[in-house]
Amino acid sequence: MDALNTLGLFIGSLISNTLASLSGGGAGLIQFPLLIFLGLPFSIALATHKIASVALGIGATIKHIRNGTLAWKLTLYVIIVGSFGVILGANLILLIPVKFAEAALGALIISLGIYSVTTKELGQISAPQHRNALGFIVGAVSLFIIGIINGSLTAGSGLFVTLFLVRWFGCDYKQAVAITLVSVGLCWNTIGAVAIYQAGATIYWPWLPVLLVGSLLGGYLGAHLAHQRSNQLIKRCFETLTFVIGFKLLLNL
């Protein structure tokens, strides 16, 4: 890559990961297609993107720990129950029709945005609920399924986790985004990257340093903005990304 393409890759990575860190997901919206545009085949771009996305989680985790915004017990719960789905999904991606899966995912993500838009007070205040044995069992099944999506596809799983934490466990958007960035951005993505590499995917190592720097800085910057801004603004960013990502996945058919 020449200097211009390297700069473009860094800027794309920085922007996509800042938005993802602010909204709770969606880094693959810009970063993954950019890798394909610059010449990487789908499977190599996917594996490379997943490795780079780990830095998003690192940057966001550092900032959220410093801010003291994490609910650690709920975060560890999300990490543990979703990790099994991530491993399964990383092995399934080589077996399922990617276009069909992405179309279905796009429709589901759009439905998340519609639900959030039409539910005005959603995630504006913390109102803990379903934090009993049955609630955690239902949550574990749901997060396992979302983990499969995270392990197999390129964008959107963090948005599912964010909205699930808001709707099912009664988190506000700030709490949900913080938990999502640590559990999904750092832990799930690390597990998924290792699993997809072991499943036979190839990583394009020469581009990783630029992507890692952009992801790390973007994760930290987005977490900083999320801490400074209101739940209402984070909700609007979340909704915007759901529509953009959802329609992008549908239009890829």
URDA-V582007 format. One record per run of one state. SS is the DSSP state (H for helix, E for strand, C for the rest). FROM is the first residue (numbers start at 0). TO is the last residue. Records with the same first field share a line. If there is no record, write none. Layout:
# URDA-V582007
SS=FROM-TO ; FROM-TO
This chain:
# URDA-V582007
C=0-1 ; 23-25 ; 29-29 ; 37-40 ; 67-70 ; 92-96 ; 118-131 ; 152-155 ; 167-171 ; 198-203 ; 228-229 ; 251-252
H=2-22 ; 26-28 ; 30-36 ; 41-66 ; 71-91 ; 97-117 ; 132-151 ; 156-166 ; 172-197 ; 204-227 ; 230-250
